[in-house]
Amino acid sequence: MIKTYARRKLGVRPAHRKMMMRQLAVSLIHHEKITTTGARAKELKVYAERMISRLTRLKDPLRQARQAARWLAPNGLDVSKKLRETIVPRYRGKTGGYLRITALPPRRSDRACLSRVELV
């Protein structure tokens, strides 16, 4: 029986895809909204919501800091600090649905479907 792959490949190698998700998550946390293609936005939603929900469940601040640094490494500590101090407490009582994806008009150059991803 043929099983389908659960995630989008996005036309890049696995290591590149992992770093792309990290960079998109860092940009999302830093700016609180970003514009990207539709497929990347859907993958980012899975990655970022899992990250935020796991951090909201942790009570120990040191463990929270280490987990955030692990997901967002090798990027700066300022994004990890913002995630732990402002974003995670905002969603402490919520069980999911931290991100909103809004469809935008296609890009003029290559007609790629664009989406805006923002923290709710």
Residue frames as a rotation matrix with the C-alpha (Angstrom) as fourth column:
MET 1
0.582 0.814 0.000 0.00
0.814 -0.582 0.000 0.00
0.000 0.000 -1.000 0.00
ILE 2
-0.339 -0.684 0.646 1.37
0.652 -0.666 -0.363 3.42
0.678 0.298 0.672 -0.92
LYS 3
0.287 0.351 -0.891 1.41
0.899 -0.420 0.125 5.91
-0.330 -0.837 -0.436 1.95
THR 4
0.546 -0.066 0.836 1.42
0.454 -0.815 -0.361 9.63
0.704 0.576 -0.415 1.28
TYR 5
-0.571 -0.796 -0.202 3.90
0.691 -0.333 -0.641 12.03
0.443 -0.506 0.740 2.82
ALA 6
0.155 0.759 -0.632 2.24
0.982 -0.190 0.013 14.05
-0.110 -0.622 -0.775 5.55
ARG 7
0.233 -0.139 -0.962 3.98
0.264 -0.944 0.200 17.37
-0.936 -0.300 -0.183 4.92
ARG 8
0.996 0.087 -0.025 4.75
0.010 -0.384 -0.923 19.60
-0.089 0.919 -0.383 1.99
LYS 9
0.361 -0.921 0.148 8.19
0.902 0.385 0.195 19.30
-0.237 0.063 0.969 0.43
LEU 10
0.752 0.080 -0.655 8.25
0.090 -0.996 -0.018 22.93
-0.653 -0.046 -0.756 -0.80
GLY 11
0.943 -0.320 0.093 10.73
0.097 -0.005 -0.995 22.07
0.319 0.947 0.026 -3.55
VAL 12
0.236 -0.898 0.371 13.79
-0.833 -0.383 -0.399 21.99
0.501 -0.215 -0.838 -1.28
ARG 13
-0.297 -0.468 -0.832 15.92
0.060 0.861 -0.505 19.42
0.953 -0.200 -0.228 0.54
PRO 14
0.480 0.586 -0.653 14.97
0.634 0.283 0.720 18.42
0.607 -0.759 -0.235 4.12
ALA 15
-0.238 -0.636 -0.734 17.76
0.950 -0.311 -0.039 20.40
-0.204 -0.706 0.679 5.80
HIS 16
-0.923 -0.057 0.380 16.85
0.208 -0.906 0.370 23.50
0.323 0.421 0.848 3.78
ARG 17
-0.029 0.997 0.073 13.17
0.182 -0.067 0.981 23.02
0.983 0.042 -0.179 4.64
LYS 18
0.312 0.087 -0.946 13.98
0.924 0.204 0.323 22.79
0.221 -0.975 -0.017 8.36
MET 19
-0.639 -0.624 -0.449 16.03
0.698 -0.716 0.002 26.00
-0.323 -0.312 0.893 8.29
MET 20
-0.742 0.442 0.504 13.38
0.118 -0.654 0.747 27.75
0.660 0.614 0.433 6.20
MET 21
0.316 0.895 -0.314 10.71
0.500 0.125 0.857 26.92
0.807 -0.428 -0.408 8.82
ARG 22
0.027 -0.396 -0.918 13.00
0.981 -0.166 0.101 28.19
-0.193 -0.903 0.384 11.57
GLN 23
-0.899 -0.435 0.041 13.63
0.432 -0.870 0.236 31.45
-0.067 0.231 0.971 9.74
LEU 24
-0.389 0.844 0.370 9.94
0.115 -0.354 0.928 31.94
0.914 0.404 0.041 8.99
ALA 25
0.423 0.532 -0.734 9.10
0.770 0.216 0.600 31.27
0.478 -0.819 -0.318 12.65
VAL 26
-0.385 -0.645 -0.661 11.74
0.861 -0.509 -0.005 33.79
-0.333 -0.571 0.751 13.79
SER 27
-0.925 0.070 0.373 10.35
0.152 -0.833 0.533 36.41
0.348 0.550 0.760 11.41
LEU 28
0.002 0.999 -0.042 6.82
0.321 0.039 0.946 35.69
0.947 -0.015 -0.321 12.58
ILE 29
0.322 0.074 -0.944 7.75
0.944 0.053 0.326 36.05
0.074 -0.996 -0.053 16.25
HIS 30
-0.648 -0.684 -0.336 9.79
0.699 -0.709 0.096 39.19
-0.304 -0.173 0.937 15.61
HIS 31
-0.963 0.247 0.107 7.24
-0.146 -0.814 0.563 41.04
0.226 0.526 0.820 13.43
GLU 32
-0.612 0.740 0.280 4.07
-0.093 0.284 -0.954 39.20
-0.785 -0.610 -0.105 14.58
LYS 33
0.640 0.735 0.224 2.88
0.034 0.264 -0.964 38.99
-0.767 0.625 0.144 10.95
ILE 34
-0.548 -0.818 -0.176 4.57
-0.248 -0.042 0.968 38.02
-0.799 0.574 -0.180 7.71
THR 35
0.586 0.652 -0.482 3.65
-0.667 0.050 -0.743 37.54
-0.460 0.757 0.464 4.07
THR 36
-0.623 -0.748 0.229 4.71
-0.487 0.600 0.634 34.34
-0.612 0.283 -0.738 2.31
THR 37
-0.631 0.393 -0.669 3.40
-0.570 0.349 0.743 31.81
0.526 0.850 0.004 -0.21
GLY 38
0.324 0.920 0.221 0.36
-0.861 0.190 0.472 29.72
0.392 -0.344 0.853 0.64
ALA 39
0.610 -0.127 -0.782 2.15
0.131 0.990 -0.058 26.37
0.781 -0.067 0.621 0.99
ARG 40
-0.518 -0.852 -0.081 4.86
0.300 -0.093 -0.949 27.84
0.801 -0.516 0.304 3.22
ALA 41
-0.438 0.428 0.790 2.20
-0.764 -0.641 -0.077 29.54
0.474 -0.637 0.608 5.34
LYS 42
0.652 0.736 -0.181 0.38
-0.557 0.627 0.545 26.25
0.515 -0.255 0.819 5.93
GLU 43
0.302 -0.634 -0.712 3.60
0.502 0.741 -0.446 24.49
0.811 -0.223 0.541 6.92
LEU 44
-0.675 -0.562 0.478 4.61
-0.039 -0.620 -0.784 27.40
0.737 -0.547 0.396 9.15
LYS 45
0.109 0.807 0.580 1.27
-0.823 -0.254 0.508 27.21
0.558 -0.533 0.637 10.94
VAL 46
0.788 0.131 -0.601 1.93
0.090 0.942 0.323 23.58
0.609 -0.309 0.730 11.89
TYR 47
-0.101 -0.954 -0.283 5.49
0.632 0.158 -0.758 24.36
0.768 -0.256 0.587 13.05
ALA 48
-0.683 -0.219 0.697 4.73
-0.217 -0.850 -0.480 27.55
0.697 -0.479 0.533 15.00
GLU 49
0.309 0.863 0.398 1.53
-0.738 -0.046 0.673 26.34
0.599 -0.502 0.623 16.68
ARG 50
0.658 -0.162 -0.735 3.26
0.382 0.913 0.141 23.19
0.649 -0.374 0.663 17.88
MET 51
-0.429 -0.903 0.009 6.11
0.519 -0.254 -0.816 25.31
0.739 -0.345 0.578 19.25
ILE 52
-0.508 0.284 0.813 3.82
-0.561 -0.825 -0.063 27.77
0.653 -0.488 0.579 21.07
SER 53
0.581 0.814 -0.015 1.54
-0.526 0.389 0.756 25.09
0.621 -0.431 0.654 22.50
ARG 54
0.410 -0.503 -0.761 4.46
0.613 0.770 -0.179 23.08
0.675 -0.393 0.624 23.88
LEU 55
-0.671 -0.698 0.251 5.97
0.308 -0.569 -0.762 26.17
0.675 -0.434 0.597 25.46
THR 56
-0.146 0.683 0.716 2.67
-0.695 -0.586 0.417 27.14
0.704 -0.437 0.560 27.09
ARG 57
0.747 0.452 -0.488 2.53
-0.051 0.770 0.636 23.75
0.663 -0.450 0.598 28.82
LEU 58
-0.080 -0.865 -0.494 6.00
0.686 0.312 -0.658 24.11
0.723 -0.392 0.568 30.38
LYS 59
0.902 0.414 -0.125 6.06
0.353 -0.538 0.765 25.68
0.249 -0.734 -0.631 33.84
ASP 60
0.374 -0.848 -0.374 9.84
0.655 -0.044 0.754 25.81
-0.656 -0.527 0.540 34.40
PRO 61
0.865 0.004 -0.502 11.29
-0.255 -0.858 -0.446 29.03
-0.432 0.513 -0.741 32.89
LEU 62
-0.148 -0.987 -0.060 14.74
-0.660 0.054 0.749 27.50
-0.737 0.150 -0.660 32.38
ARG 63
-0.442 0.063 0.895 13.32
0.443 0.883 0.157 24.57
-0.780 0.466 -0.417 30.44
GLN 64
0.691 0.722 0.039 11.15
0.453 -0.390 -0.802 27.00
-0.563 0.571 -0.597 28.46
ALA 65
0.531 -0.568 -0.629 14.25
-0.628 -0.762 0.159 29.02
-0.569 0.310 -0.761 27.53
ARG 66
-0.506 -0.785 0.358 16.15
-0.354 0.568 0.743 25.92
-0.786 0.249 -0.565 26.43
GLN 67
-0.078 0.570 0.818 13.28
0.690 0.623 -0.368 24.61
-0.719 0.536 -0.442 24.31
ALA 68
0.857 0.419 -0.299 12.77
0.127 -0.735 -0.666 27.99
-0.499 0.533 -0.684 22.62
ALA 69
0.171 -0.880 -0.442 16.50
-0.764 -0.402 0.505 28.27
-0.622 0.251 -0.741 21.90
ARG 70
-0.519 -0.346 0.782 16.49
0.079 0.891 0.447 24.76
-0.851 0.294 -0.435 20.46
TRP 71
0.295 0.734 0.612 13.64
0.758 0.210 -0.617 25.52
-0.581 0.646 -0.494 18.05
LEU 72
0.979 0.191 -0.068 14.90
0.129 -0.844 -0.521 28.94
-0.157 0.502 -0.851 17.02
ALA 73
0.205 -0.974 -0.094 18.68
-0.059 -0.108 0.992 28.33
-0.977 -0.198 -0.079 17.06
PRO 74
-0.186 -0.859 -0.476 21.07
0.982 -0.171 -0.074 29.59
-0.017 -0.482 0.876 15.72
ASN 75
0.116 0.311 0.943 19.18
0.435 -0.870 0.233 32.88
0.893 0.384 -0.236 15.74
GLY 76
-0.591 -0.470 0.656 19.45
-0.219 -0.689 -0.691 35.63
0.777 -0.552 0.304 18.32
LEU 77
-0.763 0.242 -0.600 18.30
0.636 0.450 -0.628 35.38
0.118 -0.860 -0.497 21.88
ASP 78
-0.881 0.441 -0.172 16.08
-0.365 -0.864 -0.347 38.46
-0.302 -0.243 0.922 21.54
VAL 79
-0.326 0.787 -0.524 13.49
-0.692 0.180 0.699 36.50
0.645 0.590 0.486 19.55
SER 80
-0.362 0.132 -0.923 13.55
0.434 0.900 -0.041 33.65
0.825 -0.415 -0.383 22.04
LYS 81
-0.910 -0.009 -0.415 13.15
0.385 -0.391 -0.836 36.15
-0.155 -0.920 0.359 24.88
LYS 82
-0.693 0.702 -0.167 10.22
-0.721 -0.676 0.152 37.85
-0.007 0.226 0.974 23.14
LEU 83
-0.259 0.582 -0.771 8.59
-0.265 0.725 0.636 34.46
0.929 0.369 -0.033 22.57
ARG 84
-0.454 0.011 -0.891 8.91
0.691 0.636 -0.344 33.49
0.562 -0.772 -0.297 26.23
GLU 85
-0.849 -0.009 -0.529 8.06
0.436 -0.578 -0.690 36.85
-0.299 -0.816 0.495 27.81
THR 86
-0.662 0.612 -0.433 5.29
-0.600 -0.779 -0.183 38.25
-0.449 0.138 0.883 25.60
ILE 87
-0.375 0.533 -0.759 3.83
-0.778 0.264 0.570 35.65
0.504 0.804 0.315 23.25
VAL 88
-0.637 0.106 -0.764 3.62
0.257 0.963 -0.080 32.52
0.727 -0.247 -0.641 25.44
PRO 89
-0.871 0.359 -0.336 1.93
0.306 -0.138 -0.942 34.31
-0.385 -0.923 0.010 28.39
ARG 90
-0.612 0.658 -0.439 -0.59
-0.765 -0.634 0.115 35.80
-0.203 0.406 0.891 25.94
TYR 91
-0.035 0.577 -0.816 -1.74
-0.704 0.566 0.430 32.30
0.709 0.590 0.386 24.93
ARG 92
-0.857 -0.411 0.310 -1.40
-0.500 0.523 -0.690 30.59
0.122 -0.747 -0.654 28.32
GLY 93
-0.426 0.762 0.488 -5.12
-0.383 0.337 -0.860 29.80
-0.820 -0.553 0.148 28.71
LYS 94
0.356 0.558 -0.750 -5.77
-0.899 -0.014 -0.437 29.03
-0.255 0.830 0.497 25.03
THR 95
0.321 -0.186 0.929 -5.62
-0.093 0.970 0.227 25.47
-0.942 -0.159 0.294 23.69
GLY 96
-0.341 -0.461 0.819 -4.82
0.780 0.347 0.520 26.24
-0.525 0.816 0.241 20.05
GLY 97
0.473 0.550 0.688 -5.48
0.866 -0.434 -0.249 28.52
0.161 0.713 -0.682 17.11
TYR 98
0.188 -0.507 -0.841 -2.64
0.540 -0.662 0.519 30.96
-0.820 -0.552 0.150 17.72
LEU 99
-0.799 -0.557 -0.226 -2.14
0.079 -0.469 0.880 31.87
-0.596 0.685 0.419 14.06
ARG 100
0.441 0.894 -0.076 -4.39
0.078 -0.123 -0.989 33.23
-0.894 0.430 -0.124 11.35
ILE 101
-0.699 -0.588 0.407 -3.72
0.448 0.084 0.890 32.71
-0.558 0.804 0.205 7.63
THR 102
0.344 0.776 -0.529 -5.31
-0.020 -0.557 -0.830 35.23
-0.939 0.296 -0.176 5.29
ALA 103
0.082 -0.262 0.962 -5.22
0.930 0.368 0.021 34.81
-0.359 0.892 0.274 1.50
LEU 104
-0.029 -0.195 -0.980 -3.82
-0.126 -0.972 0.197 37.74
-0.992 0.129 0.004 -0.50
PRO 105
0.873 0.299 -0.386 -3.88
-0.390 -0.049 -0.920 38.50
-0.294 0.953 0.073 -4.24
PRO 106
0.718 -0.622 0.314 -1.29
0.676 0.731 -0.098 36.62
-0.168 0.282 0.944 -6.31
ARG 107
0.026 -0.829 -0.558 2.21
0.206 -0.542 0.815 38.02
-0.978 -0.136 0.156 -6.74
ARG 108
0.679 0.327 -0.657 2.54
-0.461 -0.507 -0.728 39.97
-0.571 0.798 -0.194 -9.99
SER 109
-0.154 -0.868 -0.471 5.84
-0.944 -0.012 0.330 38.50
-0.292 0.496 -0.818 -11.13
ASP 110
-0.898 -0.283 -0.336 5.08
-0.381 0.883 0.274 34.76
0.219 0.374 -0.901 -11.02
ARG 111
-0.056 0.997 -0.059 1.39
-0.678 0.006 0.735 34.60
0.733 0.081 0.675 -9.99
ALA 112
-0.686 -0.206 -0.698 2.24
0.325 0.772 -0.546 32.67
0.652 -0.601 -0.463 -6.83
CYS 113
0.456 0.886 0.081 -0.60
0.251 -0.216 0.944 32.64
0.854 -0.410 -0.321 -4.29
LEU 114
-0.640 -0.687 0.345 0.38
-0.059 -0.404 -0.913 34.72
0.766 -0.605 0.217 -1.28
SER 115
0.452 0.740 -0.498 -0.82
0.540 0.218 0.813 34.53
0.710 -0.637 -0.301 2.30
ARG 116
-0.153 -0.434 0.888 -0.41
-0.578 -0.689 -0.437 36.63
0.801 -0.580 -0.145 5.39
VAL 117
0.138 0.088 -0.986 0.35
0.643 0.749 0.157 34.75
0.753 -0.656 0.047 8.60
GLU 118
-0.279 -0.195 0.940 -0.25
-0.453 -0.837 -0.308 36.63
0.847 -0.512 0.145 11.85
LEU 119
-0.879 -0.024 -0.476 -0.46
0.404 0.491 -0.771 35.92
0.252 -0.871 -0.422 15.52
VAL 120
0.042 0.983 0.181 -4.05
0.474 -0.179 0.862 36.20
0.880 0.050 -0.473 16.77
